[in-house]
């Protein structure tokens, strides 16, 4: 009897615990369902609120965009009206004339711009040439100084050689005669004819082919021979050159007056021997350093 009673009490306790657990589970399920429904309703309400707010914002944006489009449409209409008026004004002959004048002015400006650019390039070229010429001038001045020193040394040597040769040569012939006087100048080691020849006779005029006028006065002109003209007395074929140079002279009619510059003493012997061999009458004139040959007749007068 006592054992059965104990077993019955344990079963009741077990069933009581099971019922309590099931009751608690049902309570939890009910709480969860109620919570989910409340949360769903709140979410739905929040979504509806957000959607309404978004709709209002979108509507506001659309209204603003519509207003902007309307403003653009009004501006486009105004521009179309302005363009229409401008096109109508273009049909005016005065406008067409002004447009043509504007094009001509533009072309003139473009041409002036090109001309200015060309002038600028020419100026740059001139400046570059100026610098190059300055460099060349400095170089030539230096070479001239060196040449002057060399000429001075050569002059000393020529004076010594002339003194030595003078002892070995005879005095030039000085025959009294009424022959025509033909004047020549020895300078730079070259032979220059002082008078001009017109193809028939010696005119007595200054030979401007061999001489350049450096000073013109009423009663006198100062001249200098051109270094690139005349007969080179140091050339290998000097005798043939002298034959051609004196082809217009005749030893029976002409006598030769020779002005010898201080830089051509050595070359004088070459000319003297050539003329003596052909029996010319000679009159040598020594040109000292610092002197020059002048035409005492003045401009357009006979060279004396």
Secondary structure as UniProt FT lines:
FT   HELIX           2..90
FT   HELIX           93..166
FT   TURN            167..168
FT   STRAND          180..187
FT   TURN            188..189
FT   STRAND          190..193
FT   STRAND          195..197
FT   STRAND          202..206
FT   TURN            208..210
FT   STRAND          211..216
FT   STRAND          221..225
FT   TURN            227..228
FT   STRAND          231..232
FT   TURN            233..234
FT   TURN            236..237
FT   HELIX           238..245
FT   TURN            246..248
FT   TURN            251..253
FT   STRAND          254..260
FT   TURN            262..263
FT   HELIX           265..277
FT   TURN            278..279
FT   STRAND          281..286
FT   TURN            289..290
FT   STRAND          294..295
FT   TURN            296..297
FT   TURN            299..300
//
